[in-house]
């Protein structure tokens, strides 16, 4: 899940490489490095963040018209300068995102050929192997293609040769990579955000593509060795969209962008004032009307969105819905029905486990698939029959916020389509839900106003080492999401439980040093939840309750209550998510952690 950038131009490209890395740092930040050619190959690497690399590059006065750059999320080998990319073999320099599964086998082969290894990474294998084939073929493009034929795994790579400063070679298999087109200059990067500073003209490479970039042209060869023309597109991403603006952190910015992001995601349905299957693709009406169930595949926060959707789909549409962790689903024998719709959820659309799970489902006989994704050109979207694009905009903070709420908005719309197709959605109920959806962005804006109260809670939480989150029914996944957010960015150990499970073991954990956060909407399970909260208080636990209006949960000794400004009924999980995001954010601020770049994590998980 590293980030790579490559550039070739008639001018110094180091500023372009550095700025590109800054915009890709969400993909990994264990180390960073650049390599450029200016007569000779020059390389600068740092175990710090990209800003440290920038300082070192300026101090070294590195410049050149062709180069590659990398920001790393460590897989093989600890974060260190020797393990930082780019890796070099002779005059060959390589950056790589992904995992080479047969690197040990290739390492032994290359040692037998006289190559010495100075890092623990799988990537160094690529550098030596390209160098080996370069000695045989004499052509960099051909050497890279021969190298890739021997590798097993996932990769996006960029390669330069000290002896040839007129060509940059890139390739992808199982990891994202796109080309950026300019006048007298061309680029490559893991995603478009790295290149919006220099171009909005992009070409998305397909699986197995290998490309040659010069200043004035690109050449693409597919996995079969045939020359192909990949479609040029104009990315909708702008430089302004990935700027921090007046906010302290990207996570803060993205929390407060949620009303607009949700409004944009819902726009087509709310403007039409009707439930339209076509929102999910031209063939959606035909496909969705024939399914007899759903399986949702996702990871992390997206998995929690799927868990919420299960409650909606089964209750409103009357269809069975199974939700699976993608990394588990793909490694077990599953029951398969060709008429079950496979729904994948991913912010990036490049999550390796989710992509692999989708392919596994297809191999098992599932005929129809739907991707809910925030990136239109992603591998997941391209691999699916149907698609819905959430319109969250770029999400830079590692902890997902607006991507989650827009996923929930998309899943509500999917539920309504399925319910209407099956005669489960009366005209009155349809009108009621459409009205609620139109009001949802305003309701989210109102919820954001509880931030000062949340900040007070955070002051107390920042000193704790453990926390418990409780929810019931459809709000249990929201409790799970709240616990995940806190873990991710504050490093406080947090557990989430269905509140009814307290007495089956977790209640043993409760004491005055373990705060309990409860999601308490005004729903059919409210009285049951109140009983669970009494169980906590009876054992000396301190409660922090996010309550809807008219729940009659009042503050008292050991019971702290924040009243939500709106009750959203079916849409309540979306509203209750926001204060939990704010709680994690403000707690992390008090603890002094790196909010946008939490330790050991990265945004887009493109490795298994």
C-alpha positions, 0 to 999 in steps of 0.5 A, spaced: 500 500 500 505 504 498 505 510 493 509 511 487 510 517 482 514 517 476 516 523 471 520 525 465 520 532 462 525 537 459 526 540 466 527 538 473 522 534 476 524 533 483 519 538 485 513 534 482 516 528 485 516 531 492 509 534 491 506 527 489 509 523 495 506 528 499 499 527 496 500 520 496 503 519 504 496 517 506 498 510 503 504 509 507 509 513 511 514 509 514 520 511 509 520 515 503 525 516 497 527 519 490 532 517 484 533 521 479 538 521 473 542 527 471 548 524 468 548 519 473 543 516 478 542 520 484 538 517 490 536 520 496 532 516 502 529 518 509 526 514 514 522 520 516 516 523 513 516 526 506 518 533 509 524 530 511 526 527 504 524 534 501 529 537 506 535 532 504 533 533 497 534 540 497 540 539 502 543 535 496 541 539 491 538 533 487 535 535 480 534 531 474 529 531 468 527 523 469 526 520 476 522 516 480 519 516 488 516 512 493 513 513 500 513 506 504 508 502 508 513 496 510 511 489 509 518 486 508 523 489 512 523 494 518 522 501 516 530 503 515 534 507 510 536 500 507 529 498 506 527 504 503 525 505 496 528 506 490 532 500 490 538 500 485 542 494 482 547 497 477 544 503 474 537 500 475 533 503 480 526 501 482 520 503 486 514 498 487 507 498 491 505 491 492 508 484 494 512 479 490 510 472 493 516 468 490 521 473 492 525 468 496 525 463 490 528 469 486 532 471 491 536 464 491 536 464 484 539 471 483 544 470 489 546 464 485 548 469 479 552 473 483 547 478 486 548 481 493 542 483 497 543 489 502 535 490 504 530 485 507 525 487 502 522 483 496 523 489 491 530 489 491 529 482 487 525 486 482 531 491 481 536 485 480 532 481 476 531 487 471 539 488 471 540 481 469 535 481 464 538 488 461 545 484 460 541 479 456 537 484 452 540 490 452 533 494 452 530 496 458 523 495 456 524 488 454 528 487 460 522 489 465 517 485 461 522 479 462 522 480 469 515 481 470 514 474 467 518 471 472 514 474 478 508 472 482 504 477 486 501 484 486 505 490 483 505 497 481 512 498 479 516 504 476 523 503 473 529 507 470 536 506 467 542 510 469 544 509 461 538 511 458 535 518 461 530 518 455 525 512 458 521 511 464 518 504 464 512 502 468 507 496 469 502 494 474 498 487 476 494 487 482 496 494 484 493 501 482 497 505 477 495 511 472 499 515 467 499 523 467 499 526 460 502 533 459 506 537 453 513 535 453 512 531 459 509 525 462 508 522 469 505 515 473 502 515 479 499 510 484 493 515 484 490 521 480 491 526 487 499 525 486 498 529 479 493 534 479 498 539 480 501 538 473 495 535 469 488 532 469 489 528 463 490 521 465 490 514 462 488 508 467 493 502 466 489 495 465 492 488 469 498 486 466 500 492 462 507 495 461 508 502 459 514 506 456 514 513 457 518 519 454 517 526 454 513 526 448 509 519 448 507 513 451 507 506 449 503 501 452 503 493 451 498 488 454 499 482 458 499 478 451 505 482 449 500 486 444 500 494 443 494 497 446 491 504 446 488 505 453 483 511 453 485 518 455 480 521 461 480 527 464 480 526 472 475 530 476 479 531 481 482 538 482 488 541 486 483 544 491 480 538 493 486 535 496 488 541 500 487 542 507 484 549 507 483 552 514 482 545 518 488 542 522 487 535 520 484 532 514 480 528 518 477 534 521 476 537 514 473 530 512 468 530 518 465 537 516 465 535 509 460 530 510 453 534 509 456 536 502 458 529 501 452 525 503 448 531 499 452 529 493 451 522 493 444 522 494 443 528 489 440 523 483 435 520 487 433 526 491 432 530 485 428 525 481 424 524 487 423 517 485 427 510 487 431 508 480 434 502 479 438 505 474 442 509 479 446 502 480 447 501 472 444 500 466 442 493 467 440 494 474 433 493 474 433 486 470 439 484 475 436 486 481 429 484 480 432 476 479 436 476 485 434 472 491 439 474 496 445 478 497 452 477 500 456 483 502 464 483 502 468 488 505 474 490 510 474 495 516 470 501 516 466 498 509 465 492 513 461 496 518 457 499 513 455 492 510 453 490 517 448 496 517 446 495 510 444 487 513 439 490 517 436 495 512 435 490 507 432 484 511 427 489 514 425 493 508 426 489 502 425 482 505 431 479 502 437 475 506 443 478 506 450 475 509 456 480 510 463 477 510 470 480 512 473 479 505 479 476 507 476 471 511 471 469 505 476 468 500 479 462 504 473 458 506 468 453 502 462 457 502 455 456 500 453 459 493 447 461 489 448 464 482 442 468 484 445 471 490 448 478 488 455 479 490 456 487 493 463 489 494 464 496 498 471 499 498 473 507 499 479 506 494 476 500 490 483 497 490 483 493 497 486 487 495 482 482 499 476 485 497 478 484 490 480 477 491 474 475 494 470 478 488 474 474 484 473 468 488 465 469 489 465 469 481 469 462 481 464 459 485 459 461 481 456 468 483 453 471 476 452 478 478 456 483 482 455 490 485 461 495 487 460 501 492 466 505 491 468 512 491 473 512 485 470 511 479 476 508 475 478 503 480 479 496 479 473 494 483 468 498 479 471 495 473 471 488 475 463 489 477 457 488 473 453 494 477 456 500 480 454 506 485 459 511 485 459 515 492 461 522 491 465 523 497 471 526 494 478 525 496 479 522 503 486 523 505 485 521 512 487 514 514 481 513 518 475 513 514 469 518 515 466 521 509 467 515 505 463 511 511 457 515 511 456 516 503 457 508 503 451 508 508 447 513 504 448 508 497 446 502 501 440 506 503 438 507 496 440 500 494 435 497 500 429 502 497 430 499 490 430 492 492 424 493 497 420 497 491 422 492 486 419 486 491 413 490 492 415 492 499 415 499 499 408 503 499 408 509 495 407 513 502 413 509 505 417 511 499 415 518 500 417 518 507 424 515 506 425 520 500 423 526 505 428 523 510 434 523 505 433 530 503 433 532 510 439 528 511 445 533 510 441 538 514 441 533 520 448 532 519 450 539 519 446 539 526 449 533 529 456 537 528 454 542 533 455 537 538 462 538 537 464 542 544 460 537 548 464 531 545 471 535 546 469 535 554 468 528 554 475 527 550 479 531 555 476 525 560 478 519 555 485 521 553 487 519 560 484 512 559 487 506 556 481 502 555 474 503 553 467 499 551 462 501 546 455 499 546 449 499 541 443 494 540 440 492 533 442 496 527 446 501 532 451 495 534 455 496 527 456 503 529 458 502 536 464 497 532 465 503 528 466 508 534 471 503 537 475 502 531 476 510 530 478 510 537 483 505 536 486 507 529 488 514 531 488 515 539 491 508 540 486 507 546 484 499 546 477 499 545 472 494 544 465 494 541 459 489 544 452 488 542 449 491 549 445 485 550 452 481 550 454 484 556 452 479 561 455 474 557 462 476 559 464 483 557 461 486 564 467 483 567 471 488 564 467 494 567 470 498 572 471 506 574 477 506 569 473 503 563 468 508 560 462 505 557 460 509 551 453 507 549 449 509 542 442 510 545 437 512 539 429 512 540 428 506 537 424 499 539 430 497 543 431 503 547 428 500 553 432 494 553 438 498 552 437 502 558 437 495 562 443 494 559 446 501 562 443 500 569 447 493 569 454 498 568 452 503 573 450 497 578 458 495 577 461 502 578 462 503 571 461 510 568 457 511 562 457 516 556 451 516 552 449 519 545 441 519 546 436 522 541 431 527 544 425 524 548 429 518 550 428 520 557 436 518 559 438 524 564 445 526 566 446 524 573 452 521 577 456 517 573 452 518 567 454 523 562 449 524 556 449 528 550 442 529 546 442 528 539 439 534 535 435 530 530 432 523 530 432 520 524 429 513 524 431 509 519 437 513 518 439 514 525 446 510 524 448 515 519 447 521 524 450 517 530 456 515 527 458 523 527 459 524 534 463 518 535 468 520 529 469 527 533 470 523 539 476 519 536 478 525 533 478 530 539 481 524 544 487 523 539 488 531 539 489 531 547 493 525 546 498 528 541 498 522 536 498 523 529 491 524 527 492 523 519 497 518 519 496 513 525 502 509 526 503 502 523 497 504 518 495 506 511 489 508 507 489 504 501 490 496 503 493 494 496 496 488 500 494 481 503 
